[in-house]
Amino acid sequence: MADHARQPRERGDSSTMRDVLSPVGRETLHDRVYNELRRSLINGMFDAGDVLRIVDLAERLQTSTMPVREALGRLVSEQALEALPNRSVRVPLITRERLDDLARARILIEGQMVVLALPNLTADDFAILKKVNLDCDAAFERHGKDIGQVTSELNQRFHFHIYEAAGSAVMIPIVESLWLQSGAIIRKAAHIHDEHGGLAATDHHWALIEALERRDPTAALQSLSNDISRSFDLIRGRLDQDEGLARQVDND
């Protein structure tokens, strides 16, 4: 999200300037720390189960611990992180219940955003969406350890370009909250996708673009549902695999 710094006030005496500018600086720093951590979570820069320690984050962000502690508290309240008994926090673990709940919510809410956006999208918008898709395809072809972060950022850019065209100031924060909770899931899905190799990376994105260009809401909703479901299905498959291996070990 954008960092909304206040506009500077007109010149005054030095004591007045100190009184006015001091709190603004602190507020801006807190917002920046929160927004940076939030952006990192949305873009899948952390794995599920990662423990985030205040001192470590403060060092990486080159700031004091206070704004980090406040930002983590806000993110816990938004269910993007969960508090641990030792006063640290972690990225929530991936469970079937969480997968199913998030998938349902995303398909429902984001589907409405697609329908609202459909009549507002222009030729310029479609050109941007196609360019982002091509960049995402190229990223998958390169592979590499940063595949999850790169493709997650491109995926977020693709979807939110569509959703912003919906013009809904109420629904955008809801979608952002769902993505905030899904970042580690999308990161994990990207890695599984990369491991499999040969899978079509953005075919549902291309189908969504085509449906939007035709102004076909039914096809657009189906393409979006397929796109969201694929990431979650990849992880469900991995959970099935892991559970099968665990049962095999127990039986040996």
Buried (B, 14 or more C-beta within 10 A) or exposed (E): EEEEEEEEEEEEEEEEEEEEEEEBEEBBBBBBBBBBBBBBBBBBBBBBEEEBBBEEBBEEBEBEEBBBBBBBBBBEEBEBBEEEEEEBBBBBEBEEEBBEEBBEBBBEBBBBBBBBBBEEBEEEBBEBBBEBBEBBBEBBEEEEEEBBBBBBBBBBBBBBBBBBBBEBEEBBEBBBBBBBBBBBBBBBBBBBBBEEEEEEBBBBBBBBBBBBBEEBBEBBBBBBBBBBBBBBBBBBEBBEEEEEEEEEEEEE
